[in-house]
Amino acid sequence: MITEQVIRKLVNEKLSESDSYLVDLSVSCTNQISVEIDHLNGLGIEECVAMSRHIESFYDRETEDFELMVSSPGLDQPFKVIQQYHKNINREVSIIKTSGEKLKGLLTLVTDDSIALEFSAKEKIEGKKKKELVTHQLLIPMNEIKETRIIISFK
């Protein structure tokens, strides 16, 4: 039987050879294995193929039937691990806080327990007739973040 613990061990073995990291891993009861890996500088298909071959080399398809998919996380998927925040510093993100509040802005800083989001808003400034664009920095604790996604823009 294929277990998540065995697959995780195999994945971590292979990842220890590089700067890549595990984003997500699942093994279904029907032996459908899904592995998502990434790298701070992006991930090529070669790395996915190498990971797939590494996992496949451990199992004999004659005795254990399985389906294996190794990929990088999609741009439209929410962040799952802290490394994804580091990878996307200086990119626009949308955040849904645990309170339900929605925020959009530039991810400017990532620590182990919080992130900084920079956003601009037009505000009325005392002594001025027109609203002016004001930039704010907001520090958000990780435990207050429900979901973070990249904002994809075609400029």
mmCIF file of the C-alpha atoms, coordinates in Angstrom:
data_MODEL
# 
_entry.id   MODEL 
# 
loop_
_atom_site.group_PDB 
_atom_site.id 
_atom_site.type_symbol 
_atom_site.label_atom_id 
_atom_site.label_alt_id 
_atom_site.label_comp_id 
_atom_site.label_asym_id 
_atom_site.label_entity_id 
_atom_site.label_seq_id 
_atom_site.pdbx_PDB_ins_code 
_atom_site.Cartn_x 
_atom_site.Cartn_y 
_atom_site.Cartn_z 
_atom_site.occupancy 
_atom_site.B_iso_or_equiv 
_atom_site.pdbx_formal_charge 
_atom_site.auth_seq_id 
_atom_site.auth_comp_id 
_atom_site.auth_asym_id 
_atom_site.auth_atom_id 
_atom_site.pdbx_PDB_model_num 
ATOM 1   C CA . MET A 1 1   ? 0.000   0.000  0.000   1.00 0.00 ? 1   MET A CA 1 
ATOM 2   C CA . ILE A 1 2   ? 1.191   3.486  -0.872  1.00 0.00 ? 2   ILE A CA 1 
ATOM 3   C CA . THR A 1 3   ? 1.136   5.875  2.079   1.00 0.00 ? 3   THR A CA 1 
ATOM 4   C CA . GLU A 1 4   ? 1.543   9.623  2.326   1.00 0.00 ? 4   GLU A CA 1 
ATOM 5   C CA . GLN A 1 5   ? 4.391   9.178  4.831   1.00 0.00 ? 5   GLN A CA 1 
ATOM 6   C CA . VAL A 1 6   ? 6.439   7.092  2.370   1.00 0.00 ? 6   VAL A CA 1 
ATOM 7   C CA . ILE A 1 7   ? 5.806   9.510  -0.506  1.00 0.00 ? 7   ILE A CA 1 
ATOM 8   C CA . ARG A 1 8   ? 6.684   12.487 1.730   1.00 0.00 ? 8   ARG A CA 1 
ATOM 9   C CA . LYS A 1 9   ? 9.972   10.778 2.673   1.00 0.00 ? 9   LYS A CA 1 
ATOM 10  C CA . LEU A 1 10  ? 10.793  10.146 -1.005  1.00 0.00 ? 10  LEU A CA 1 
ATOM 11  C CA . VAL A 1 11  ? 9.931   13.725 -1.967  1.00 0.00 ? 11  VAL A CA 1 
ATOM 12  C CA . ASN A 1 12  ? 12.004  15.202 0.873   1.00 0.00 ? 12  ASN A CA 1 
ATOM 13  C CA . GLU A 1 13  ? 14.947  12.972 -0.100  1.00 0.00 ? 13  GLU A CA 1 
ATOM 14  C CA . LYS A 1 14  ? 14.911  14.389 -3.624  1.00 0.00 ? 14  LYS A CA 1 
ATOM 15  C CA . LEU A 1 15  ? 14.269  17.964 -2.484  1.00 0.00 ? 15  LEU A CA 1 
ATOM 16  C CA . SER A 1 16  ? 17.277  17.861 -0.157  1.00 0.00 ? 16  SER A CA 1 
ATOM 17  C CA . GLU A 1 17  ? 19.436  17.906 -3.305  1.00 0.00 ? 17  GLU A CA 1 
ATOM 18  C CA . SER A 1 18  ? 18.105  21.347 -4.360  1.00 0.00 ? 18  SER A CA 1 
ATOM 19  C CA . ASP A 1 19  ? 16.535  24.587 -3.144  1.00 0.00 ? 19  ASP A CA 1 
ATOM 20  C CA . SER A 1 20  ? 13.075  23.393 -4.161  1.00 0.00 ? 20  SER A CA 1 
ATOM 21  C CA . TYR A 1 21  ? 10.353  22.879 -1.565  1.00 0.00 ? 21  TYR A CA 1 
ATOM 22  C CA . LEU A 1 22  ? 7.190   20.852 -1.089  1.00 0.00 ? 22  LEU A CA 1 
ATOM 23  C CA . VAL A 1 23  ? 3.950   22.810 -1.422  1.00 0.00 ? 23  VAL A CA 1 
ATOM 24  C CA . ASP A 1 24  ? 1.336   20.066 -1.204  1.00 0.00 ? 24  ASP A CA 1 
ATOM 25  C CA . LEU A 1 25  ? 1.079   16.291 -1.195  1.00 0.00 ? 25  LEU A CA 1 
ATOM 26  C CA . SER A 1 26  ? -1.872  13.937 -1.251  1.00 0.00 ? 26  SER A CA 1 
ATOM 27  C CA . VAL A 1 27  ? -2.394  10.204 -1.667  1.00 0.00 ? 27  VAL A CA 1 
ATOM 28  C CA . SER A 1 28  ? -5.943  8.961  -2.218  1.00 0.00 ? 28  SER A CA 1 
ATOM 29  C CA . CYS A 1 29  ? -7.326  5.573  -1.232  1.00 0.00 ? 29  CYS A CA 1 
ATOM 30  C CA . THR A 1 30  ? -7.200  4.623  -4.942  1.00 0.00 ? 30  THR A CA 1 
ATOM 31  C CA . ASN A 1 31  ? -3.434  5.394  -5.082  1.00 0.00 ? 31  ASN A CA 1 
ATOM 32  C CA . GLN A 1 32  ? -3.739  8.700  -6.891  1.00 0.00 ? 32  GLN A CA 1 
ATOM 33  C CA . ILE A 1 33  ? -0.607  10.565 -5.839  1.00 0.00 ? 33  ILE A CA 1 
ATOM 34  C CA . SER A 1 34  ? -0.433  14.333 -6.291  1.00 0.00 ? 34  SER A CA 1 
ATOM 35  C CA . VAL A 1 35  ? 2.785   16.219 -5.497  1.00 0.00 ? 35  VAL A CA 1 
ATOM 36  C CA . GLU A 1 36  ? 3.232   19.986 -5.822  1.00 0.00 ? 36  GLU A CA 1 
ATOM 37  C CA . ILE A 1 37  ? 6.763   21.342 -5.617  1.00 0.00 ? 37  ILE A CA 1 
ATOM 38  C CA . ASP A 1 38  ? 8.204   24.785 -6.280  1.00 0.00 ? 38  ASP A CA 1 
ATOM 39  C CA . HIS A 1 39  ? 11.424  26.804 -6.215  1.00 0.00 ? 39  HIS A CA 1 
ATOM 40  C CA . LEU A 1 40  ? 12.061  30.462 -5.340  1.00 0.00 ? 40  LEU A CA 1 
ATOM 41  C CA . ASN A 1 41  ? 13.268  31.081 -8.915  1.00 0.00 ? 41  ASN A CA 1 
ATOM 42  C CA . GLY A 1 42  ? 10.502  29.104 -10.584 1.00 0.00 ? 42  GLY A CA 1 
ATOM 43  C CA . LEU A 1 43  ? 10.329  25.444 -11.458 1.00 0.00 ? 43  LEU A CA 1 
ATOM 44  C CA . GLY A 1 44  ? 10.996  23.833 -14.806 1.00 0.00 ? 44  GLY A CA 1 
ATOM 45  C CA . ILE A 1 45  ? 9.465   20.686 -16.192 1.00 0.00 ? 45  ILE A CA 1 
ATOM 46  C CA . GLU A 1 46  ? 12.839  18.942 -15.753 1.00 0.00 ? 46  GLU A CA 1 
ATOM 47  C CA . GLU A 1 47  ? 12.512  19.151 -11.970 1.00 0.00 ? 47  GLU A CA 1 
ATOM 48  C CA . CYS A 1 48  ? 8.977   17.719 -12.093 1.00 0.00 ? 48  CYS A CA 1 
ATOM 49  C CA . VAL A 1 49  ? 10.121  14.860 -14.336 1.00 0.00 ? 49  VAL A CA 1 
ATOM 50  C CA . ALA A 1 50  ? 13.074  14.115 -12.040 1.00 0.00 ? 50  ALA A CA 1 
ATOM 51  C CA . MET A 1 51  ? 10.779  14.011 -8.989  1.00 0.00 ? 51  MET A CA 1 
ATOM 52  C CA . SER A 1 52  ? 8.310   11.767 -10.803 1.00 0.00 ? 52  SER A CA 1 
ATOM 53  C CA . ARG A 1 53  ? 11.069  9.348  -11.811 1.00 0.00 ? 53  ARG A CA 1 
ATOM 54  C CA . HIS A 1 54  ? 12.459  9.324  -8.273  1.00 0.00 ? 54  HIS A CA 1 
ATOM 55  C CA . ILE A 1 55  ? 9.077   8.352  -6.800  1.00 0.00 ? 55  ILE A CA 1 
ATOM 56  C CA . GLU A 1 56  ? 8.329   5.816  -9.566  1.00 0.00 ? 56  GLU A CA 1 
ATOM 57  C CA . SER A 1 57  ? 11.702  4.119  -9.063  1.00 0.00 ? 57  SER A CA 1 
ATOM 58  C CA . PHE A 1 58  ? 10.621  3.129  -5.550  1.00 0.00 ? 58  PHE A CA 1 
ATOM 59  C CA . TYR A 1 59  ? 7.490   1.259  -6.691  1.00 0.00 ? 59  TYR A CA 1 
ATOM 60  C CA . ASP A 1 60  ? 6.956   -1.695 -9.029  1.00 0.00 ? 60  ASP A CA 1 
ATOM 61  C CA . ARG A 1 61  ? 3.949   -1.040 -11.264 1.00 0.00 ? 61  ARG A CA 1 
ATOM 62  C CA . GLU A 1 62  ? 3.436   -4.800 -11.596 1.00 0.00 ? 62  GLU A CA 1 
ATOM 63  C CA . THR A 1 63  ? 2.646   -5.108 -7.875  1.00 0.00 ? 63  THR A CA 1 
ATOM 64  C CA . GLU A 1 64  ? 1.304   -1.620 -7.050  1.00 0.00 ? 64  GLU A CA 1 
ATOM 65  C CA . ASP A 1 65  ? -1.024  0.247  -9.407  1.00 0.00 ? 65  ASP A CA 1 
ATOM 66  C CA . PHE A 1 66  ? -0.895  4.025  -8.968  1.00 0.00 ? 66  PHE A CA 1 
ATOM 67  C CA . GLU A 1 67  ? -1.391  7.319  -10.735 1.00 0.00 ? 67  GLU A CA 1 
ATOM 68  C CA . LEU A 1 68  ? 1.283   9.981  -10.154 1.00 0.00 ? 68  LEU A CA 1 
ATOM 69  C CA . MET A 1 69  ? 1.084   13.688 -10.908 1.00 0.00 ? 69  MET A CA 1 
ATOM 70  C CA . VAL A 1 70  ? 4.004   15.987 -10.083 1.00 0.00 ? 70  VAL A CA 1 
ATOM 71  C CA . SER A 1 71  ? 3.548   19.694 -10.805 1.00 0.00 ? 71  SER A CA 1 
ATOM 72  C CA . SER A 1 72  ? 4.186   23.199 -9.579  1.00 0.00 ? 72  SER A CA 1 
ATOM 73  C CA . PRO A 1 73  ? 1.306   25.070 -7.928  1.00 0.00 ? 73  PRO A CA 1 
ATOM 74  C CA . GLY A 1 74  ? -0.889  27.016 -10.325 1.00 0.00 ? 74  GLY A CA 1 
ATOM 75  C CA . LEU A 1 75  ? -0.856  30.811 -10.331 1.00 0.00 ? 75  LEU A CA 1 
ATOM 76  C CA . ASP A 1 76  ? -4.546  30.818 -9.487  1.00 0.00 ? 76  ASP A CA 1 
ATOM 77  C CA . GLN A 1 77  ? -4.115  28.626 -6.402  1.00 0.00 ? 77  GLN A CA 1 
ATOM 78  C CA . PRO A 1 78  ? -3.960  30.052 -2.856  1.00 0.00 ? 78  PRO A CA 1 
ATOM 79  C CA . PHE A 1 79  ? -0.638  30.013 -1.013  1.00 0.00 ? 79  PHE A CA 1 
ATOM 80  C CA . LYS A 1 80  ? -0.124  26.924 1.133   1.00 0.00 ? 80  LYS A CA 1 
ATOM 81  C CA . VAL A 1 81  ? 3.394   27.332 2.571   1.00 0.00 ? 81  VAL A CA 1 
ATOM 82  C CA . ILE A 1 82  ? 5.513   30.274 3.780   1.00 0.00 ? 82  ILE A CA 1 
ATOM 83  C CA . GLN A 1 83  ? 8.021   29.827 0.942   1.00 0.00 ? 83  GLN A CA 1 
ATOM 84  C CA . GLN A 1 84  ? 5.318   30.922 -1.499  1.00 0.00 ? 84  GLN A CA 1 
ATOM 85  C CA . TYR A 1 85  ? 5.104   34.255 0.313   1.00 0.00 ? 85  TYR A CA 1 
ATOM 86  C CA . HIS A 1 86  ? 8.887   34.689 0.049   1.00 0.00 ? 86  HIS A CA 1 
ATOM 87  C CA . LYS A 1 87  ? 8.789   33.802 -3.645  1.00 0.00 ? 87  LYS A CA 1 
ATOM 88  C CA . ASN A 1 88  ? 6.142   36.444 -4.326  1.00 0.00 ? 88  ASN A CA 1 
ATOM 89  C CA . ILE A 1 89  ? 7.596   39.453 -2.515  1.00 0.00 ? 89  ILE A CA 1 
ATOM 90  C CA . ASN A 1 90  ? 6.976   42.622 -4.567  1.00 0.00 ? 90  ASN A CA 1 
ATOM 91  C CA . ARG A 1 91  ? 3.964   41.102 -6.327  1.00 0.00 ? 91  ARG A CA 1 
ATOM 92  C CA . GLU A 1 92  ? 0.337   42.134 -6.012  1.00 0.00 ? 92  GLU A CA 1 
ATOM 93  C CA . VAL A 1 93  ? -1.713  39.777 -3.853  1.00 0.00 ? 93  VAL A CA 1 
ATOM 94  C CA . SER A 1 94  ? -5.255  39.536 -2.581  1.00 0.00 ? 94  SER A CA 1 
ATOM 95  C CA . ILE A 1 95  ? -5.791  38.450 0.990   1.00 0.00 ? 95  ILE A CA 1 
ATOM 96  C CA . ILE A 1 96  ? -8.863  37.241 2.804   1.00 0.00 ? 96  ILE A CA 1 
ATOM 97  C CA . LYS A 1 97  ? -8.472  37.562 6.555   1.00 0.00 ? 97  LYS A CA 1 
ATOM 98  C CA . THR A 1 98  ? -10.073 35.151 9.004   1.00 0.00 ? 98  THR A CA 1 
ATOM 99  C CA . SER A 1 99  ? -12.497 37.973 9.855   1.00 0.00 ? 99  SER A CA 1 
ATOM 100 C CA . GLY A 1 100 ? -13.683 37.976 6.216   1.00 0.00 ? 100 GLY A CA 1 
ATOM 101 C CA . GLU A 1 101 ? -12.027 41.306 5.401   1.00 0.00 ? 101 GLU A CA 1 
ATOM 102 C CA . LYS A 1 102 ? -10.563 41.425 1.870   1.00 0.00 ? 102 LYS A CA 1 
ATOM 103 C CA . LEU A 1 103 ? -7.351  43.296 1.125   1.00 0.00 ? 103 LEU A CA 1 
ATOM 104 C CA . LYS A 1 104 ? -5.303  43.884 -2.017  1.00 0.00 ? 104 LYS A CA 1 
ATOM 105 C CA . GLY A 1 105 ? -1.814  45.268 -2.257  1.00 0.00 ? 105 GLY A CA 1 
ATOM 106 C CA . LEU A 1 106 ? 1.872   44.735 -2.795  1.00 0.00 ? 106 LEU A CA 1 
ATOM 107 C CA . LEU A 1 107 ? 3.505   42.049 -0.657  1.00 0.00 ? 107 LEU A CA 1 
ATOM 108 C CA . THR A 1 108 ? 6.581   43.840 0.680   1.00 0.00 ? 108 THR A CA 1 
ATOM 109 C CA . LEU A 1 109 ? 7.812   41.821 3.660   1.00 0.00 ? 109 LEU A CA 1 
ATOM 110 C CA . VAL A 1 110 ? 7.524   38.279 4.976   1.00 0.00 ? 110 VAL A CA 1 
ATOM 111 C CA . THR A 1 111 ? 8.550   37.030 8.404   1.00 0.00 ? 111 THR A CA 1 
ATOM 112 C CA . ASP A 1 112 ? 7.784   33.729 10.119  1.00 0.00 ? 112 ASP A CA 1 
ATOM 113 C CA . ASP A 1 113 ? 4.723   35.176 11.823  1.00 0.00 ? 113 ASP A CA 1 
ATOM 114 C CA . SER A 1 114 ? 3.527   38.105 9.665   1.00 0.00 ? 114 SER A CA 1 
ATOM 115 C CA . ILE A 1 115 ? 3.537   39.822 6.290   1.00 0.00 ? 115 ILE A CA 1 
ATOM 116 C CA . ALA A 1 116 ? 3.528   43.481 5.231   1.00 0.00 ? 116 ALA A CA 1 
ATOM 117 C CA . LEU A 1 117 ? 1.091   44.671 2.596   1.00 0.00 ? 117 LEU A CA 1 
ATOM 118 C CA . GLU A 1 118 ? 1.467   48.038 0.867   1.00 0.00 ? 118 GLU A CA 1 
ATOM 119 C CA . PHE A 1 119 ? -1.606  49.615 -0.686  1.00 0.00 ? 119 PHE A CA 1 
ATOM 120 C CA . SER A 1 120 ? -2.745  53.037 -1.862  1.00 0.00 ? 120 SER A CA 1 
ATOM 121 C CA . ALA A 1 121 ? -6.065  54.733 -1.323  1.00 0.00 ? 121 ALA A CA 1 
ATOM 122 C CA . LYS A 1 122 ? -7.494  58.149 -2.162  1.00 0.00 ? 122 LYS A CA 1 
ATOM 123 C CA . GLU A 1 123 ? -8.141  60.025 1.054   1.00 0.00 ? 123 GLU A CA 1 
ATOM 124 C CA . LYS A 1 124 ? -9.246  63.478 2.036   1.00 0.00 ? 124 LYS A CA 1 
ATOM 125 C CA . ILE A 1 125 ? -6.306  65.326 3.533   1.00 0.00 ? 125 ILE A CA 1 
ATOM 126 C CA . GLU A 1 126 ? -6.957  68.150 5.972   1.00 0.00 ? 126 GLU A CA 1 
ATOM 127 C CA . GLY A 1 127 ? -6.491  71.533 4.328   1.00 0.00 ? 127 GLY A CA 1 
ATOM 128 C CA . LYS A 1 128 ? -6.820  70.173 0.771   1.00 0.00 ? 128 LYS A CA 1 
ATOM 129 C CA . LYS A 1 129 ? -9.882  70.251 -1.462  1.00 0.00 ? 129 LYS A CA 1 
ATOM 130 C CA . LYS A 1 130 ? -9.192  67.101 -3.490  1.00 0.00 ? 130 LYS A CA 1 
ATOM 131 C CA . LYS A 1 131 ? -8.606  63.602 -2.279  1.00 0.00 ? 131 LYS A CA 1 
ATOM 132 C CA . GLU A 1 132 ? -5.000  62.511 -2.704  1.00 0.00 ? 132 GLU A CA 1 
ATOM 133 C CA . LEU A 1 133 ? -3.428  59.111 -3.136  1.00 0.00 ? 133 LEU A CA 1 
ATOM 134 C CA . VAL A 1 134 ? -1.940  57.956 0.166   1.00 0.00 ? 134 VAL A CA 1 
ATOM 135 C CA . THR A 1 135 ? 0.220   54.840 0.525   1.00 0.00 ? 135 THR A CA 1 
ATOM 136 C CA . HIS A 1 136 ? -0.188  52.664 3.607   1.00 0.00 ? 136 HIS A CA 1 
ATOM 137 C CA . GLN A 1 137 ? 1.805   49.761 5.039   1.00 0.00 ? 137 GLN A CA 1 
ATOM 138 C CA . LEU A 1 138 ? -0.188  47.161 6.918   1.00 0.00 ? 138 LEU A CA 1 
ATOM 139 C CA . LEU A 1 139 ? 1.387   44.408 9.017   1.00 0.00 ? 139 LEU A CA 1 
ATOM 140 C CA . ILE A 1 140 ? -0.811  41.294 9.028   1.00 0.00 ? 140 ILE A CA 1 
ATOM 141 C CA . PRO A 1 141 ? -0.156  38.389 11.406  1.00 0.00 ? 141 PRO A CA 1 
ATOM 142 C CA . MET A 1 142 ? -0.087  34.996 9.634   1.00 0.00 ? 142 MET A CA 1 
ATOM 143 C CA . ASN A 1 143 ? -2.694  33.599 12.033  1.00 0.00 ? 143 ASN A CA 1 
ATOM 144 C CA . GLU A 1 144 ? -5.172  36.230 10.736  1.00 0.00 ? 144 GLU A CA 1 
ATOM 145 C CA . ILE A 1 145 ? -4.781  35.161 7.093   1.00 0.00 ? 145 ILE A CA 1 
ATOM 146 C CA . LYS A 1 146 ? -7.341  32.748 5.707   1.00 0.00 ? 146 LYS A CA 1 
ATOM 147 C CA . GLU A 1 147 ? -6.218  32.876 2.061   1.00 0.00 ? 147 GLU A CA 1 
ATOM 148 C CA . THR A 1 148 ? -3.647  34.626 -0.110  1.00 0.00 ? 148 THR A CA 1 
ATOM 149 C CA . ARG A 1 149 ? -3.544  34.587 -3.903  1.00 0.00 ? 149 ARG A CA 1 
ATOM 150 C CA . ILE A 1 150 ? -1.471  36.308 -6.567  1.00 0.00 ? 150 ILE A CA 1 
ATOM 151 C CA . ILE A 1 151 ? -3.292  38.964 -8.558  1.00 0.00 ? 151 ILE A CA 1 
ATOM 152 C CA . ILE A 1 152 ? -2.638  38.148 -12.187 1.00 0.00 ? 152 ILE A CA 1 
ATOM 153 C CA . SER A 1 153 ? -2.451  41.259 -14.355 1.00 0.00 ? 153 SER A CA 1 
ATOM 154 C CA . PHE A 1 154 ? -1.595  41.610 -18.026 1.00 0.00 ? 154 PHE A CA 1 
ATOM 155 C CA . LYS A 1 155 ? 0.137   44.949 -18.440 1.00 0.00 ? 155 LYS A CA 1 
# 
